[in-house]
């Protein structure tokens, strides 16, 4: 389930979380009494004076929970699937909701009535850098090493906006398609990244229910099966980028992808639809390479050849992605939700015909520093 996405000044983070959980359970034909696992996304705003887990355990019936986990969506769902397979829990809900807070340094509350917090020595906050500046450096180095242009990056923004125009719930779809020239004409946020190379900053919520096979078979909607999933870390939270910046053996995204596909027992060329984390246009290009869909330095050509567009070999971010659908604080679960909807055949004008196998990727905490990959299948 996904709530409305966008600027929601009349909503609270709690109300979005509650709506998302209730909606996802209704979609499955379950109730809070069925839940014994809790997966709150890191970054959710929670009620002051309580921990997220304590508070939501009470909201779900004040029962002992068999699984509690935080982190990124694909990685959390993979660990939940492993827990369910081991018999430690039967049914878990992953959720996120945020309203009224900006992303990035401008969204960090400033202390009042006391001395300001001093940043750690090894912290992006010391020098004022954060996601955009780090991804901009990453993009600049990549463009230099592989002769990639701003126009090549812009191709990612163009196809995701096209997909958004087919998604009536997207934030940007109603504004129509864009061209490469439109991207290049938008102002620089941090060179070489233009405004339209950067993801949105929105409010919104979502939730996903993951359950054992016995529970899932009796749910209201067609279950989508987890074939394999994995998580990997290689991060220092926007402090350094180790040389070489683009090693052939990859980093966290490569390790998580290799493990997930190994567990699933399928090859990359069998994937029908994908949801790949796209906080910036450069991220999509590098994800393709790091996940093994093409070689290092070939990601831009892979996009230009139309593989990710509807009608291509692996339609990707068919809801518009973080660039044109929504980036609601910690949006990594949105990619999994869109892939699930595609595998169920619920996507209307943007539906990928006969989609049977899908993959979702969440990444972040540094450029390719944390990664979670989930491989899924329809019946």
C-alpha angles and dihedrals in degrees: 000000000000126000122216110295127214135058105342107177093165095055133080127216090244094053091051092049092049092048091049095049092046091047095049092048090049090049088056095041091242135122135216088266088070095056120097099153129066126199110177111181116242110254097039115136110242137193112281115250096027136076116246092243096048093047096048093043086060092046090053094054108290092268129142109265123220096208134030121173139158132195137076122347105245092043093046092049090049091053091046090053090051090049091050092047089052091052095245095122138005108205132014135178125215115200146169136179134169135171135170100016128103125224121249133015092327089061095056111107114243113227116243129200094019141059114293117258114263114226121238117257091249100049136113086228092067092072098023096249124137141151102322096048093047094048089046091056090046091051093047092052092046093049090050096048098044103030093245120159136212087252089058091054090047091061088073093056090047098055094042091052089051089054090049091057087063093050111077091195096056121111097227104028094092089060091066135232125323133211134221088257090055090055093047091048093054115097123268114258092183116345126283089021116081123201091264090051088065130079124248127266107223145144123244148114142230142176138199128199118212120186146164119278091254091055095040095053090059096047125113095246132050108274120236111214127227107228097176142343140176143173132212137180130211104152148123096181103257098320106111142357110217120228125275091049093197109033118184091233091055129214134248097332092052094048094048092046095049091050094046094050091044091055092044092052094221134110128243094248090062093066113113100185136012141195109203123181107255109180087148133009091250089057094063091050093049093043090059090054097040092049091052100247088124138356126277110281093022099085096095092052090047089057094044090051088064100244093136098044122094105275091032128110094268114016107208135197090002092176091061096268125229090313096061111002106049145308103197101178100279101020101161093114091061091073092055092047092053092049090050091051090050092050089050091050094239102128104094114197092011096048117136106225116247094352108181106155127043142170133204129196129195120185140162145099084114133357101307089338100131124027140178124183128191125189114200139182140196120226 
